[in-house]
Every structure is written in structure tokens, then in C-alpha cells.
Amino acid sequence: MTERFIHLYESIGRRDLIEIGILSLFIYGILRFIGATRGTSMVRGLGIVVVGFILLVQVIIASFDLAELSKMLDYLLTAVLLSLIVIFQPELRRGLLMLGRYRMFRVFTSSSEPIVDRLAEACVALASEYTGALIVLQRTISLEAYIKTGERLDAEVTAGLLRAIFQKRSPLHDGAVIIVDGRLQAAACQLPLAEAPQGLGGHGMRHRAAMGISEETDALVLVVSEETGRISIAQNGRLEVVSRELVSRRLGAVLHGGITALAA
């Protein structure tokens, strides 16, 4: 038996070592993934025991050339894999949701259009109710300093949530909502105020705040006037009034057209 193990050790080549390394990295990634979603060491311990047992059996099979046992192990591995998928289905789902938040995976998805539609839906609804709103979308320049002035939420952007925040009885309605990477990071945020434009009526504190933040950063800002019910888009310190029917289309054009889109 000792001679078999020695022969097995001597027969291991570079290709075998590469395969073992790839398999080890794959198993390590799975354990990290499950451990992060489950948040307990029990799952990692169970995974290590299972993997160690499988590797030990594989070594024994390779040493004694047990073909029938190898087939049985293949069937057993298939059954174990299916069982793990069923048992850890909630954890796998949470893990996939976590992966979706990383920038490198967002490159392969087009998440801007649904957000544009939800923002437009919220603004149109708020405008029809003559409810003021101030929504800031972070672009390349960080807005963390302004996020700290408000209440952190880190919530999914929905039309219902935006409408609830800007209702007059809401404790978070006074201030701006800041959206970062498709997530509503904070509400009731304080923004810098620009000088009041002369000769332009219907431009209150929200419009001045929209122009102020768009002057200091490259943020895109949506403003709903409480007095007139008009919807405006601010960028580069400039305001553009947009009709309710064209909010979604114009917002999408600005987001995809770059920083000079409002200059046209």
C-alpha cells in the first residue's frame, strides 16, 4: 500500500498540479460565497469536511484503481450537489443579489432604463399633486459629503418610495434625495444654494439647490416645483423645464448623451 502511494506521488505531473490548484481555488470561492451569505462558520466547517472527504476518497480510488467505486462517487457527487442547491437556495439567492451590486457585473447589465422610468413616474405623479421634490443622481464626482447631511437609507429606487418621502407630512421631505449607482442612499440631504436667477419666477429653494449642486459637481438633478407643478432637469448650473410626457425620454437622453446634453 505504501508503494502505491509513493508511485502515485511520483506520477503527479505539472498538469495534475494545475488541475488541483484550479479545483482548490474553485472550492475556496464556493466556501467564501456560502460563508458570506450565511454569516456562520458552521457552513464553512461542513463544506470543508465534505470536500476533505471527497478528496480523500478520490486519492484512495486513484491509488487502488477502483473503477466501480469511482462511478458510485460520481453519482454521489451529483446527488450532493443537487441537495446543496436545494438546502442553500435562500443563501445562494442572497449571494447572487450581492454579486449584482458590484460594478464589474453591472457592465453586462442595462439598469439605467428601469431607473429612468421609475424616476419619471415618481416626478410625474408628484407634479400632478403639486408636491415639491429634489432628486440628485451622482455621476463621476462623489456626493458623500452631502449624503452625510441627510438620513441614510440605502434602498431600492421605486416610484412609491420617492412619493412617500416627498409627501408634506413625511419627516424626510425637506431636502434632497441622493441616488448612487441605482440605489437611494440618503434623504433629507442639504445642498449648496446657487444665486437666485434674476427675472425668473417660480424658482425657489429647491431650484437654487439643484443649480448649486450641479455647479459644484457633475450630478444630474430632477426638480419638481411645489408652486407650479413643473418638472425641471438641472446640470452644469442650468435648468431645463421638461414636459411631463417627455420626462422619461429627456432624462434618458441626458444620462446617455453626456454632460453637454442640456446645452442644446
N, C-alpha and C positions, 0 to 999 in steps of 0.2 A: 504493500500500500504506500509505503514511504517512497519507493522508487517511482510509483505512478505520479505522485505529487511533484517529485523532482523533475521527471520528464515533462510534466505539464508546465512547470515553471520555466524550463529551458526552451520549450516550444513557443512561448509567448514572444511575438514579434512587435515591431513598431505599429503595424496596423491594429493589432489587438489592443495595444496601449491607447491608441487614439480612440478606438471604439469605447473602451472603458471610460476614458475621460469625458467623451460626449455624453455617455449614459449617466455618468456621475453628475455632470452639470444639469442634465435634464431632471434627474431626480431631486437635486438640490433646489432647482427652480420650483418644482411642484411643492416641495415641503415648505419653502418660503411663502409661496402663494397661499397654500392652505393655512399655514400658521398665521399669516397676516389677516386673513378674513375671519378666522375662528377666534384668534386672540388668546389661545390657550396653548400650553406646552404639551397637553395630553395628545393632541392630534399629531404634533411633530414626533413625539415618542412612539406613538402607534405606527406612524409611517416609517420611522427608522427601523423598528422591529420587523415590519413586513418586508421592507426592502432587503434588510440583512438576511432574513430567512430565505428569500428568493435567490439572492446571490450565493448563499451557501449551498442551496440545492443545485444551482447551476454548476458550481465547482465540482460537486460530487458526481453529477451526471457526466460532465466532461472528463472526469478522472476515470470513471469505470465504463464510459461509453454505453450508458443506459438509454437506449433509443425509446423504448416504450414509456419509461418514466418521463422522458423529455416531452413526449406527446401529451401525457397527462398534465404536466406542468403548464404547457401552452393553454390547454382548456381551462385549467385552474386560474391562470393569469387573466384570461378573458372574462371569466366569471367574477373575479375580484375587481377588475376594472369597472365592469358594469355596476357592481354593488357599490363601489366607492362613488360613482357618479350619482346613483340614487340617494345614497346616505348623505353625501355632502352637497346636494343640489342647491340648498339655500346659500351655502358658503361660496360655491362656485359662481352663483349669480351675483353675489355681492362683489366678488373679486373681479368679475367681468365689468361691473359698473365702475369699480375703482380704476381699472385699466383705461376705460373710456375717458377719464378725466385728464390723462397725460397728454401733453402737447404732441408727442410723436405719433400717437394714434389718431389725433384729430386731423392730421394731414390727409388721411384717407377718407374722411367723412365730410359731408357738407352740412354743417349745423347752423349756418348763418340764416338760411331762408326760414326755417321754423321760428327762430327768434325774431326775425323781422316781422313775420306775420303776427306773432303774439304781441310784440310792441305796438304794431299798427292797430291791432284790435283793441288793446287797452287804451291807447290815445284817442281813438275814435269814440269809444264808449265814454271816456272821461270828458271829452269835448262836448258830447251831446248832453251831458249832465252839468256842464259848466263847472267842472271840478278841476282846479289847477293841479298841474303835475310837472315834475322836473326829473328827467331820466338821463343819466350820463353813462355813455359807453366808453370804457377805457380802450385805447388802441396801443401804441407803442410806448408812450410815456406813462409811468406808473402813477396811480392816483391814491396810493396807500396813505399819504399824509391826510387826504380828505376823507378817506374811509374811516380813519381813526376818530374823526369828529362825530361820527354817527353811531348807530346801533348795528352791530354785525349780525348778519342773518345767514349768509352762505346757503341760499335757497335756489330752487329751480325757478326760472323766469316763466311766469304764467300771467295771462291777462287778468285772471281773477285776483291773484296776489297783488298785482300793481294797483288794481282798482281799490282793493281793500286798504292798501297802505295810504293812498291819497284821499280817502274819504275824510271829511272835515272832522269827524269825531275820532279819527284814528290818532293815537299819540305819536305816530311816526310821519304824519302827513306834512309837517312843516320842515322842509329841507329837500334834499335831493336823494334819489336812489342811484347807486353806482353799480354798474354791471361789469364784471371782469370775466373774460373767457366764457361767456354764456351763462354765468352764474350771478345771481343777485347777491352781491357781497354785503351791502350795508344800506340802511335807510336813514333818513333824517340827518343827512350829511350837510355840513356847512361849506359853501363855495365862495370864492372871491367875487366881489362885485365889480363890474365894469362901470365906467361913467355912463350916466343916463344919456341916451342919444337925444339930441335936440330935434324938435319938430316931429317926433314920432310918438303918437298916442298909443295907449294900450300896452306899454312896455313897463311892467312893474319890476318887483324884486326878482322874480323868477327869471325874467328875460335878461336882466342885468347879470344875474348869477350865471346864466347859460353863456352869455358873451364873455364873462370874466374867466370861466374855466376853459373855454375854447380858445381864448387868447393866450393863456399861460401854458396850455397843453394841446395835444392833437386830438383831444377827446371829441366825440360826437355827442351832441345833446339834443334831446327832444323836450319841447316845452308846450304845455297846454295852458292857455290863458283862462283864468277863472272868470274874468270880466266879459271877454268876447267869445270864448269857446274856440278860438283859432289854435291851430297846431303849427308849430314852427320847428325848424331844424337849425341848430347853431353849430358853426365850425369856423375856425380861424377868426373868431370875434365877430362873425357876421350872422345875421338871422335871415332865414328864408321861410316865408309863410307857405304852407302846403295845404292844398285842399284835402278834405277827409278821404275822398275817393282815391287819391294818389299817394297817400302816406306810405303804404307798403312798397309801392314801386319806386318812389323817390328815395326812401330810406335805403332800399337795396342798391339803388344806383350809386348813392353816396358811399356806402360801405365798400362797394366793389370798384368804384371809379377813382378812389384816391382822395387826397387832401384838397385838390383844387376843384372838386365837383361843384361846390357852391358858388364858385366864381363865374360860372356860365350864366 
